Amino acid sequence: MSLESRIKELSERHKRLEAAIDAELKHPAGDEVRIHELKRKKLRIKDEIAELRLT
């Protein structure tokens, strides 16, 4: 897999996680543990994208 393909794939996953977080936050009884987990995954992906862009 090329570097650009990997960055594109990670960017798409990042967008999907953002949508999942937004959807969870809209629910009156949103699951805080799930939101925290999703945010943690999103941050890991963001860090990986940044690292790949530096290489």
C-alpha distance matrix in Angstrom:
0.0 3.8 6.6 8.3 6.3 6.6 10.1 10.9 10.2 12.3 14.8 15.4 16.1 18.3 20.2 20.8 22.1 24.4 25.7 26.4 28.2 30.2 31.2 32.3 34.3 36.1 37.6 40.9 40.3 36.7 35.4 35.2 33.3 30.6 30.4 30.1 27.3 25.4 26.0 24.9 21.5 21.2 22.2 19.6 16.8 18.6 18.8 15.2 14.5 17.3 16.2 12.7 14.8 17.2 14.8
3.8 0.0 3.8 5.5 5.2 6.3 8.7 9.9 10.6 12.4 14.2 15.5 16.7 18.3 20.2 21.4 22.7 24.5 26.1 27.2 28.7 30.5 31.8 33.1 34.8 36.6 38.4 41.7 41.3 37.6 36.5 36.0 34.4 31.8 31.2 30.9 28.4 26.2 26.4 25.4 22.3 21.5 22.0 19.8 16.9 17.9 18.1 14.6 13.2 15.6 14.6 10.9 12.3 14.6 12.3
6.6 3.8 0.0 3.8 5.5 5.2 6.2 8.6 9.9 10.6 12.2 14.4 15.5 16.4 18.5 20.1 21.1 22.5 24.5 25.8 26.9 28.6 30.4 31.5 32.8 34.9 36.8 40.0 39.6 35.9 34.9 34.0 32.6 30.1 29.2 28.6 26.4 24.3 24.0 23.0 20.2 19.1 19.2 17.2 14.4 14.9 14.8 11.6 9.9 11.9 11.1 7.3 8.5 11.0 9.1
8.3 5.5 3.8 0.0 3.8 5.4 5.1 6.1 8.6 9.9 10.4 12.3 14.3 15.1 16.5 18.5 19.9 20.9 22.7 24.4 25.6 26.9 28.7 30.2 31.4 33.2 35.3 38.6 38.6 34.9 34.2 33.6 32.5 29.8 28.7 28.5 26.5 24.0 23.6 23.2 20.4 18.7 19.2 17.8 14.5 14.6 15.5 12.7 10.1 12.3 12.6 9.0 8.9 12.2 11.2
6.3 5.2 5.5 3.8 0.0 3.8 5.5 5.0 6.1 8.6 9.8 10.6 12.4 14.1 15.4 16.7 18.5 20.0 21.3 22.7 24.4 25.9 27.2 28.7 30.4 31.9 33.8 37.2 37.1 33.5 32.7 32.4 31.2 28.3 27.5 27.6 25.3 22.7 23.0 22.7 19.4 18.1 19.3 17.6 14.2 15.1 16.4 13.3 11.2 14.2 14.4 11.0 11.9 15.2 14.1
6.6 6.3 5.2 5.4 3.8 0.0 3.8 5.4 5.1 6.1 8.5 9.9 10.6 12.2 14.3 15.4 16.5 18.3 20.1 21.1 22.5 24.4 25.8 26.9 28.5 30.5 32.2 35.5 35.0 31.3 30.3 29.8 28.3 25.6 24.9 24.7 22.3 20.0 20.2 19.5 16.2 15.3 16.2 14.2 11.0 12.4 13.2 9.9 8.5 11.8 11.7 8.6 10.4 13.5 12.5
10.1 8.7 6.2 5.1 5.5 3.8 0.0 3.8 5.5 5.1 6.0 8.6 9.9 10.3 12.3 14.3 15.2 16.3 18.4 19.9 20.8 22.5 24.3 25.6 26.7 28.7 30.8 33.9 33.8 30.1 29.3 28.6 27.5 24.9 23.7 23.4 21.5 19.0 18.6 18.2 15.4 13.6 14.3 13.0 9.5 9.9 11.1 8.6 5.9 9.0 10.0 7.2 8.0 11.5 11.6
10.9 9.9 8.6 6.1 5.0 5.4 3.8 0.0 3.8 5.5 5.0 6.3 8.7 9.7 10.6 12.5 14.3 15.3 16.7 18.5 20.0 21.2 22.7 24.5 25.8 27.3 29.4 32.8 32.9 29.3 28.9 28.6 27.7 24.8 23.6 23.9 22.1 19.1 19.1 19.4 16.3 14.3 15.8 15.0 11.3 11.7 13.9 11.7 9.0 12.1 13.6 11.0 11.2 15.0 15.1
10.2 10.6 9.9 8.6 6.1 5.1 5.5 3.8 0.0 3.8 5.4 5.2 6.4 8.7 10.0 10.8 12.5 14.4 15.6 16.7 18.5 20.2 21.3 22.7 24.5 26.1 27.8 31.3 31.0 27.4 26.7 26.6 25.5 22.4 21.7 22.1 19.8 17.0 17.7 17.7 14.3 13.0 15.0 13.7 10.1 11.7 13.9 11.4 9.7 13.4 14.4 12.1 13.4 16.8 16.7
12.3 12.4 10.6 9.9 8.6 6.1 5.1 5.5 3.8 0.0 3.8 5.4 5.0 6.1 8.7 9.8 10.5 12.3 14.3 15.2 16.4 18.4 19.9 20.9 22.4 24.5 26.2 29.4 29.0 25.3 24.5 23.9 22.8 20.0 19.0 19.0 16.9 14.2 14.4 14.3 11.0 9.6 11.2 10.1 6.3 8.0 10.3 8.1 6.8 10.5 11.8 10.3 11.8 15.0 15.4
14.8 14.2 12.2 10.4 9.8 8.5 6.0 5.0 5.4 3.8 0.0 3.8 5.4 4.9 6.3 8.7 9.9 10.5 12.5 14.3 15.3 16.6 18.5 20.0 21.1 22.8 25.0 28.2 28.3 24.7 24.4 23.8 23.3 20.5 18.9 19.3 17.8 14.6 14.3 15.0 12.3 9.8 11.5 11.6 7.9 8.0 11.1 10.0 7.6 10.7 13.0 11.7 11.9 15.4 16.6
15.4 15.5 14.4 12.3 10.6 9.9 8.6 6.3 5.2 5.4 3.8 0.0 3.8 5.3 5.1 6.3 8.7 9.9 10.7 12.4 14.3 15.4 16.6 18.4 20.0 21.4 23.3 26.8 26.9 23.4 23.3 23.3 22.8 19.6 18.4 19.4 17.7 14.3 14.9 16.0 13.0 10.8 13.5 13.6 10.0 11.0 14.2 13.0 11.1 14.4 16.5 15.0 15.5 19.1 19.9
16.1 16.7 15.5 14.3 12.4 10.6 9.9 8.7 6.4 5.0 5.4 3.8 0.0 3.8 5.4 5.1 6.2 8.6 9.9 10.5 12.3 14.2 15.2 16.4 18.3 20.1 21.6 25.0 24.6 21.0 20.4 20.4 19.5 16.3 15.5 16.3 14.2 11.0 12.1 12.9 9.6 8.1 11.2 11.0 7.8 9.8 12.8 11.7 10.9 14.3 16.0 15.1 16.4 19.5 20.4
18.3 18.3 16.4 15.1 14.1 12.2 10.3 9.7 8.7 6.1 4.9 5.3 3.8 0.0 3.8 5.5 5.2 6.2 8.7 9.9 10.6 12.4 14.3 15.3 16.5 18.6 20.6 23.7 23.6 19.9 19.5 18.9 18.4 15.6 13.9 14.5 13.2 9.8 9.7 11.0 8.4 5.6 8.5 9.3 6.4 7.2 10.7 10.7 9.6 12.3 14.7 14.5 15.2 18.2 19.7
20.2 20.2 18.5 16.5 15.4 14.3 12.3 10.6 10.0 8.7 6.3 5.1 5.4 3.8 0.0 3.8 5.4 5.0 6.3 8.7 9.9 10.6 12.3 14.3 15.3 16.7 19.0 22.3 22.8 19.3 19.6 19.5 19.6 16.5 14.6 16.0 15.2 11.4 11.6 13.7 11.5 8.6 11.6 13.0 10.2 10.4 14.1 14.3 12.6 15.1 17.9 17.4 17.6 20.8 22.4
20.8 21.4 20.1 18.5 16.7 15.4 14.3 12.5 10.8 9.8 8.7 6.3 5.1 5.5 3.8 0.0 3.8 5.4 5.1 6.2 8.6 9.9 10.5 12.3 14.2 15.5 17.2 20.7 20.8 17.4 17.4 18.0 17.9 14.4 13.2 15.1 13.8 10.0 11.4 13.5 11.0 9.2 12.8 13.8 11.4 12.6 16.1 15.9 14.9 17.8 20.1 19.5 20.3 23.5 24.8
22.1 22.7 21.1 19.9 18.5 16.5 15.2 14.3 12.5 10.5 9.9 8.7 6.2 5.2 5.4 3.8 0.0 3.8 5.4 5.0 6.1 8.6 9.7 10.4 12.2 14.3 15.8 19.0 18.7 15.0 14.7 14.7 14.4 11.2 9.8 11.4 10.1 6.4 7.7 9.9 7.8 6.2 9.9 11.3 9.7 11.0 14.2 14.6 14.4 16.9 19.1 19.3 20.2 23.0 24.5
24.4 24.5 22.5 20.9 20.0 18.3 16.3 15.3 14.4 12.3 10.5 9.9 8.6 6.2 5.0 5.4 3.8 0.0 3.8 5.4 5.1 6.2 8.6 9.9 10.5 12.4 14.7 17.8 18.2 14.6 15.1 14.8 15.4 12.6 10.1 11.9 11.8 8.1 8.0 11.1 10.1 7.4 10.4 12.8 11.3 11.3 14.8 15.9 15.1 17.1 19.8 20.2 20.5 23.3 25.3
25.7 26.1 24.5 22.7 21.3 20.1 18.4 16.7 15.6 14.3 12.5 10.7 9.9 8.7 6.3 5.1 5.4 3.8 0.0 3.8 5.4 5.1 6.1 8.6 9.9 10.7 12.9 16.3 17.0 13.9 14.9 15.5 16.4 13.2 11.2 13.9 13.8 10.1 11.0 14.2 12.9 10.7 14.0 16.1 14.4 14.8 18.4 19.1 18.2 20.4 23.1 23.2 23.5 26.5 28.3
26.4 27.2 25.8 24.4 22.7 21.1 19.9 18.5 16.7 15.2 14.3 12.4 10.5 9.9 8.7 6.2 5.0 5.4 3.8 0.0 3.8 5.5 5.1 6.1 8.6 10.0 11.2 14.6 14.6 11.2 11.7 12.7 13.2 9.8 8.5 11.5 11.0 7.7 9.6 12.6 11.4 10.4 13.8 15.6 14.5 15.7 18.8 19.5 19.3 21.6 23.9 24.2 25.0 27.8 29.4
28.2 28.7 26.9 25.6 24.4 22.5 20.8 20.0 18.5 16.4 15.3 14.3 12.3 10.6 9.9 8.6 6.1 5.1 5.4 3.8 0.0 3.8 5.4 5.1 6.1 8.7 10.3 13.2 13.2 9.6 10.1 10.1 11.3 8.6 5.9 8.9 9.5 6.5 7.3 10.8 10.8 9.5 12.2 14.7 14.4 14.9 17.8 19.2 19.2 21.0 23.4 24.2 24.9 27.4 29.4
30.2 30.5 28.6 26.9 25.9 24.4 22.5 21.2 20.2 18.4 16.6 15.4 14.2 12.4 10.6 9.9 8.6 6.2 5.1 5.5 3.8 0.0 3.8 5.5 5.1 6.3 9.1 12.0 13.1 10.1 11.9 12.2 14.2 11.8 9.0 12.1 13.2 10.3 10.5 14.2 14.3 12.4 15.0 17.8 17.0 17.0 20.3 21.8 21.2 22.8 25.6 26.3 26.5 29.1 31.3
31.2 31.8 30.4 28.7 27.2 25.8 24.3 22.7 21.3 19.9 18.5 16.6 15.2 14.3 12.3 10.5 9.7 8.6 6.1 5.1 5.4 3.8 0.0 3.8 5.5 5.2 6.9 10.5 11.4 8.8 10.8 12.4 14.2 11.4 9.7 13.4 14.1 11.4 12.7 16.1 15.8 14.6 17.6 19.9 19.1 19.7 22.9 24.0 23.6 25.6 28.2 28.6 29.1 31.9 33.8
32.3 33.1 31.5 30.2 28.7 26.9 25.6 24.5 22.7 20.9 20.0 18.4 16.4 15.3 14.3 12.3 10.4 9.9 8.6 6.1 5.1 5.5 3.8 0.0 3.8 5.4 5.5 8.6 8.5 5.3 7.1 8.7 10.7 8.2 6.8 10.6 11.6 9.7 11.3 14.5 14.7 14.2 16.9 19.2 19.1 19.9 22.7 24.0 24.2 26.0 28.4 29.2 30.0 32.4 34.4
34.3 34.8 32.8 31.4 30.4 28.5 26.7 25.8 24.5 22.4 21.1 20.0 18.3 16.5 15.3 14.2 12.2 10.5 9.9 8.6 6.1 5.1 5.5 3.8 0.0 3.8 5.5 7.5 8.4 5.7 8.3 8.7 11.6 10.2 7.6 10.9 13.0 11.3 11.6 15.1 16.1 15.0 17.2 20.0 20.1 20.2 23.0 24.9 24.8 26.2 28.8 29.9 30.4 32.6 34.9
36.1 36.6 34.9 33.2 31.9 30.5 28.7 27.3 26.1 24.5 22.8 21.4 20.1 18.6 16.7 15.5 14.3 12.4 10.7 10.0 8.7 6.3 5.2 5.4 3.8 0.0 3.8 6.3 8.6 7.2 10.6 11.9 14.9 13.2 11.2 14.6 16.4 14.5 15.1 18.7 19.3 18.0 20.4 23.2 23.0 23.0 26.1 27.8 27.4 28.9 31.7 32.5 32.8 35.3 37.5
37.6 38.4 36.8 35.3 33.8 32.2 30.8 29.4 27.8 26.2 25.0 23.3 21.6 20.6 19.0 17.2 15.8 14.7 12.9 11.2 10.3 9.1 6.9 5.5 5.5 3.8 0.0 3.8 5.4 5.0 8.6 10.8 13.7 12.3 11.2 14.8 16.4 15.1 16.3 19.5 20.1 19.6 22.1 24.5 24.5 25.1 27.9 29.5 29.5 31.2 33.7 34.5 35.1 37.6 39.6
40.9 41.7 40.0 38.6 37.2 35.5 33.9 32.8 31.3 29.4 28.2 26.8 25.0 23.7 22.3 20.7 19.0 17.8 16.3 14.6 13.2 12.0 10.5 8.6 7.5 6.3 3.8 0.0 3.8 5.7 9.3 11.1 14.4 13.9 12.9 16.0 18.1 17.4 18.3 21.4 22.5 22.1 24.2 26.8 27.2 27.6 30.2 32.0 32.2 33.6 36.1 37.3 37.8 40.1 42.3
40.3 41.3 39.6 38.6 37.1 35.0 33.8 32.9 31.0 29.0 28.3 26.9 24.6 23.6 22.8 20.8 18.7 18.2 17.0 14.6 13.2 13.1 11.4 8.5 8.4 8.6 5.4 3.8 0.0 3.8 6.4 8.8 11.6 11.6 11.5 14.3 16.2 16.1 17.4 20.0 21.2 21.4 23.5 25.7 26.5 27.2 29.6 31.3 31.9 33.4 35.6 36.8 37.7 39.9 41.9
36.7 37.6 35.9 34.9 33.5 31.3 30.1 29.3 27.4 25.3 24.7 23.4 21.0 19.9 19.3 17.4 15.0 14.6 13.9 11.2 9.6 10.1 8.8 5.3 5.7 7.2 5.0 5.7 3.8 0.0 3.8 6.1 8.9 8.3 7.8 10.9 12.6 12.4 13.6 16.3 17.4 17.6 19.7 22.0 22.7 23.5 25.8 27.5 28.1 29.6 31.8 33.0 34.0 36.1 38.1
35.4 36.5 34.9 34.2 32.7 30.3 29.3 28.9 26.7 24.5 24.4 23.3 20.4 19.5 19.6 17.4 14.7 15.1 14.9 11.7 10.1 11.9 10.8 7.1 8.3 10.6 8.6 9.3 6.4 3.8 0.0 3.8 5.5 5.3 6.2 8.7 10.0 10.7 12.4 14.3 15.6 16.5 18.4 20.2 21.3 22.5 24.5 26.0 27.1 28.7 30.4 31.8 33.1 35.0 36.8
35.2 36.0 34.0 33.6 32.4 29.8 28.6 28.6 26.6 23.9 23.8 23.3 20.4 18.9 19.5 18.0 14.7 14.8 15.5 12.7 10.1 12.2 12.4 8.7 8.7 11.9 10.8 11.1 8.8 6.1 3.8 0.0 3.8 5.4 5.0 6.1 8.5 9.8 10.4 12.2 14.2 15.1 16.4 18.4 20.0 20.8 22.4 24.4 25.6 26.8 28.5 30.3 31.5 33.1 35.1
33.3 34.4 32.6 32.5 31.2 28.3 27.5 27.7 25.5 22.8 23.3 22.8 19.5 18.4 19.6 17.9 14.4 15.4 16.4 13.2 11.3 14.2 14.2 10.7 11.6 14.9 13.7 14.4 11.6 8.9 5.5 3.8 0.0 3.8 5.5 5.1 6.2 8.7 9.9 10.6 12.4 14.2 15.4 16.7 18.6 20.0 21.2 22.8 24.5 25.9 27.1 28.8 30.5 32.0 33.7
30.6 31.8 30.1 29.8 28.3 25.6 24.9 24.8 22.4 20.0 20.5 19.6 16.3 15.6 16.5 14.4 11.2 12.6 13.2 9.8 8.6 11.8 11.4 8.2 10.2 13.2 12.3 13.9 11.6 8.3 5.3 5.4 3.8 0.0 3.8 5.4 5.0 6.1 8.5 9.8 10.6 12.2 14.2 15.4 16.6 18.3 20.0 21.2 22.6 24.4 25.8 27.1 28.7 30.6 32.1
30.4 31.2 29.2 28.7 27.5 24.9 23.7 23.6 21.7 19.0 18.9 18.4 15.5 13.9 14.6 13.2 9.8 10.1 11.2 8.5 5.9 9.0 9.7 6.8 7.6 11.2 11.2 12.9 11.5 7.8 6.2 5.0 5.5 3.8 0.0 3.8 5.4 5.1 6.1 8.6 9.9 10.4 12.2 14.3 15.4 16.3 18.3 20.0 21.0 22.5 24.3 25.8 27.0 28.9 30.8
30.1 30.9 28.6 28.5 27.6 24.7 23.4 23.9 22.1 19.0 19.3 19.4 16.3 14.5 16.0 15.1 11.4 11.9 13.9 11.5 8.9 12.1 13.4 10.6 10.9 14.6 14.8 16.0 14.3 10.9 8.7 6.1 5.1 5.4 3.8 0.0 3.8 5.5 5.1 6.1 8.7 9.8 10.5 12.4 14.4 15.2 16.5 18.5 20.0 21.1 22.6 24.4 25.8 27.3 29.2
27.3 28.4 26.4 26.5 25.3 22.3 21.5 22.1 19.8 16.9 17.8 17.7 14.2 13.2 15.2 13.8 10.1 11.8 13.8 11.0 9.5 13.2 14.1 11.6 13.0 16.4 16.4 18.1 16.2 12.6 10.0 8.5 6.2 5.0 5.4 3.8 0.0 3.8 5.5 5.1 6.3 8.6 9.9 10.7 12.5 14.3 15.4 16.7 18.6 20.1 21.2 22.8 24.6 26.2 27.7
25.4 26.2 24.3 24.0 22.7 20.0 19.0 19.1 17.0 14.2 14.6 14.3 11.0 9.8 11.4 10.0 6.4 8.1 10.1 7.7 6.5 10.3 11.4 9.7 11.3 14.5 15.1 17.4 16.1 12.4 10.7 9.8 8.7 6.1 5.1 5.5 3.8 0.0 3.8 5.4 5.1 6.1 8.6 9.9 10.7 12.3 14.3 15.4 16.6 18.4 20.0 21.2 22.7 24.7 26.3
26.0 26.4 24.0 23.6 23.0 20.2 18.6 19.1 17.7 14.4 14.3 14.9 12.1 9.7 11.6 11.4 7.7 8.0 11.0 9.6 7.3 10.5 12.7 11.3 11.6 15.1 16.3 18.3 17.4 13.6 12.4 10.4 9.9 8.5 6.1 5.1 5.5 3.8 0.0 3.8 5.4 5.0 6.1 8.6 9.9 10.4 12.2 14.2 15.2 16.4 18.3 19.9 21.1 22.8 24.8
24.9 25.4 23.0 23.2 22.7 19.5 18.2 19.4 17.7 14.3 15.0 16.0 12.9 11.0 13.7 13.5 9.9 11.1 14.2 12.6 10.8 14.2 16.1 14.5 15.1 18.7 19.5 21.4 20.0 16.3 14.3 12.2 10.6 9.8 8.6 6.1 5.1 5.4 3.8 0.0 3.8 5.4 5.1 6.3 8.8 9.9 10.6 12.4 14.4 15.4 16.6 18.5 20.1 21.4 23.2
21.5 22.3 20.2 20.4 19.4 16.2 15.4 16.3 14.3 11.0 12.3 13.0 9.6 8.4 11.5 11.0 7.8 10.1 12.9 11.4 10.8 14.3 15.8 14.7 16.1 19.3 20.1 22.5 21.2 17.4 15.6 14.2 12.4 10.6 9.9 8.7 6.3 5.1 5.4 3.8 0.0 3.8 5.4 5.1 6.3 8.6 9.9 10.6 12.4 14.3 15.4 16.6 18.5 20.3 21.6
21.2 21.5 19.1 18.7 18.1 15.3 13.6 14.3 13.0 9.6 9.8 10.8 8.1 5.6 8.6 9.2 6.2 7.4 10.7 10.4 9.5 12.4 14.6 14.2 15.0 18.0 19.6 22.1 21.4 17.6 16.5 15.1 14.2 12.2 10.4 9.8 8.6 6.1 5.0 5.4 3.8 0.0 3.8 5.5 5.2 6.2 8.7 9.9 10.6 12.4 14.3 15.4 16.6 18.7 20.5
22.2 22.0 19.2 19.2 19.3 16.2 14.3 15.8 15.0 11.2 11.5 13.5 11.2 8.5 11.6 12.8 9.9 10.4 14.0 13.8 12.2 15.0 17.6 16.9 17.2 20.4 22.1 24.2 23.5 19.7 18.4 16.4 15.4 14.2 12.2 10.5 9.9 8.6 6.1 5.1 5.4 3.8 0.0 3.8 5.4 4.9 6.1 8.6 9.8 10.5 12.2 14.2 15.4 16.8 18.9
19.6 19.8 17.2 17.8 17.6 14.2 13.0 15.0 13.7 10.1 11.6 13.6 11.0 9.3 13.0 13.8 11.3 12.8 16.1 15.6 14.7 17.8 19.9 19.2 20.0 23.2 24.5 26.8 25.7 22.0 20.2 18.4 16.7 15.4 14.3 12.4 10.7 9.9 8.6 6.3 5.1 5.5 3.8 0.0 3.8 5.4 5.1 6.2 8.7 9.9 10.5 12.3 14.3 15.6 17.0
16.8 16.9 14.4 14.5 14.2 11.0 9.5 11.3 10.1 6.3 7.9 10.0 7.8 6.4 10.2 11.4 9.7 11.3 14.4 14.5 14.4 17.0 19.1 19.1 20.1 23.0 24.5 27.2 26.5 22.7 21.3 20.0 18.6 16.6 15.4 14.4 12.5 10.7 9.9 8.8 6.3 5.2 5.4 3.8 0.0 3.8 5.4 5.0 6.2 8.6 9.8 10.5 12.3 14.4 15.7
18.6 17.9 14.9 14.6 15.1 12.4 9.9 11.7 11.7 8.0 8.0 11.0 9.8 7.2 10.4 12.6 11.0 11.3 14.8 15.7 14.9 17.0 19.7 19.9 20.2 23.0 25.1 27.6 27.2 23.5 22.5 20.8 20.0 18.3 16.3 15.2 14.3 12.3 10.4 9.9 8.6 6.2 4.9 5.4 3.8 0.0 3.8 5.5 5.2 6.2 8.7 10.0 10.7 12.6 14.8
18.8 18.1 14.8 15.5 16.4 13.2 11.1 13.9 13.9 10.3 11.1 14.2 12.8 10.7 14.1 16.1 14.2 14.8 18.4 18.8 17.8 20.3 22.9 22.7 23.0 26.1 27.9 30.2 29.6 25.8 24.5 22.4 21.2 20.0 18.3 16.5 15.4 14.3 12.2 10.6 9.9 8.7 6.1 5.1 5.4 3.8 0.0 3.8 5.4 5.1 6.2 8.6 9.9 10.8 12.9
15.2 14.6 11.6 12.7 13.3 9.9 8.6 11.7 11.4 8.1 10.0 13.0 11.7 10.7 14.3 15.9 14.6 15.9 19.1 19.5 19.2 21.8 24.0 24.0 24.9 27.8 29.5 32.0 31.3 27.5 26.0 24.4 22.8 21.2 20.0 18.5 16.7 15.4 14.2 12.4 10.6 9.9 8.6 6.2 5.0 5.5 3.8 0.0 3.8 5.4 5.0 6.1 8.6 10.0 11.0
14.5 13.2 9.9 10.1 11.2 8.5 5.9 9.0 9.7 6.8 7.6 11.1 10.9 9.6 12.6 14.9 14.4 15.1 18.2 19.3 19.2 21.2 23.6 24.2 24.8 27.4 29.5 32.2 31.9 28.1 27.1 25.6 24.5 22.6 21.0 20.0 18.6 16.6 15.2 14.4 12.4 10.6 9.8 8.7 6.2 5.2 5.4 3.8 0.0 3.8 5.4 5.1 6.2 8.8 10.2
17.3 15.6 11.9 12.3 14.2 11.8 9.0 12.1 13.4 10.5 10.7 14.4 14.3 12.3 15.1 17.8 16.9 17.1 20.4 21.6 21.0 22.8 25.6 26.0 26.2 28.9 31.2 33.6 33.4 29.6 28.7 26.8 25.9 24.4 22.5 21.1 20.1 18.4 16.4 15.4 14.3 12.4 10.5 9.9 8.6 6.2 5.1 5.4 3.8 0.0 3.8 5.5 5.2 6.5 9.1
16.2 14.6 11.1 12.6 14.4 11.7 10.0 13.6 14.4 11.8 13.0 16.5 16.0 14.7 17.9 20.1 19.1 19.8 23.1 23.9 23.4 25.6 28.2 28.4 28.8 31.7 33.7 36.1 35.6 31.8 30.4 28.5 27.1 25.8 24.3 22.6 21.2 20.0 18.3 16.6 15.4 14.3 12.2 10.5 9.8 8.7 6.2 5.0 5.4 3.8 0.0 3.8 5.5 5.3 6.8
12.7 10.9 7.3 9.0 11.0 8.6 7.2 11.0 12.1 10.3 11.7 15.0 15.1 14.5 17.4 19.5 19.3 20.2 23.2 24.2 24.2 26.3 28.6 29.2 29.9 32.5 34.5 37.3 36.8 33.0 31.8 30.3 28.8 27.1 25.8 24.4 22.8 21.2 19.9 18.5 16.6 15.4 14.2 12.3 10.5 10.0 8.6 6.1 5.1 5.5 3.8 0.0 3.8 5.4 5.3
14.8 12.3 8.5 8.9 11.9 10.4 8.0 11.2 13.4 11.8 11.9 15.5 16.4 15.2 17.6 20.3 20.2 20.5 23.5 25.0 24.9 26.5 29.1 30.0 30.4 32.8 35.1 37.8 37.7 34.0 33.1 31.5 30.5 28.7 27.0 25.8 24.6 22.7 21.1 20.1 18.5 16.6 15.4 14.3 12.3 10.7 9.9 8.6 6.2 5.2 5.5 3.8 0.0 3.8 5.5
17.2 14.6 11.0 12.2 15.2 13.5 11.5 15.0 16.8 15.0 15.4 19.1 19.5 18.2 20.8 23.5 23.0 23.3 26.5 27.8 27.4 29.1 31.9 32.4 32.6 35.3 37.6 40.1 39.9 36.1 35.0 33.1 32.0 30.6 28.9 27.3 26.2 24.7 22.8 21.4 20.3 18.7 16.8 15.6 14.4 12.6 10.8 10.0 8.8 6.5 5.3 5.4 3.8 0.0 3.8
14.8 12.3 9.1 11.2 14.1 12.5 11.6 15.1 16.7 15.4 16.6 19.9 20.4 19.7 22.4 24.8 24.5 25.3 28.3 29.4 29.4 31.3 33.8 34.4 34.9 37.5 39.6 42.3 41.9 38.1 36.8 35.1 33.7 32.1 30.8 29.2 27.7 26.3 24.8 23.2 21.6 20.5 18.9 17.0 15.7 14.8 12.9 11.0 10.2 9.1 6.8 5.3 5.5 3.8 0.0
